[in-house]
Amino acid sequence: MDEKKREDERESLRFMSDVSAEELRAAEEYLSSYRHGARMLDCMRYGKQFMGSEVLPEDPLLYWSENYEDNFDSIPDADESLIRARMFGVRQFISGLRCDSNTRMLLYWHYIRGVSVARCAEMMDISRAGAFRLRKRALECAARSFRKLKTHAKISDLLPL
């Protein structure tokens, strides 16, 4: 009888999520923006190393004023700082989540370090199915926190890279 009751509770919890699919997607996109930023920094580093300072064509938005006389070599550094700041924001978001340490660890290894969920399962000594369930719960926790964060922050702070 207890086993049947536990199974019913698990089943009801499975469908009682207060997070919509759109919120889950937004949270996952925000977390994935870290890896995108890392790839952008790698490309910028590669460009500086092998192509000199002329990595990208100059941005037409920089010509908004004819009096603009700044050094264009400093512009990629400004972009790099913005990317790094947003990446730091994603790391802070994960470390500030109100969930257990296994959940935060899975989010860190999967979204920050780029390790697959299956590999995370091996590292955490849990089954693959358990890791995917943990990832789903972690995304739900992140979506709830992301919802709260969006109401208190400027939207430009949360935009993915």
LINHUVEN-V362465 format. One record per helix or strand of 3 or more residues. SS is the DSSP state (~ for helix, > for strand). FROM is the first residue (numbers start at 1). TO is the last residue. Records with the same first field share a line. If there is no record, write none. Layout:
# LINHUVEN-V362465
SS = FROM-TO, FROM-TO
This chain:
# LINHUVEN-V362465
~ = 2-14, 21-51, 60-64, 72-95, 101-112, 117-124, 128-152, 155-158
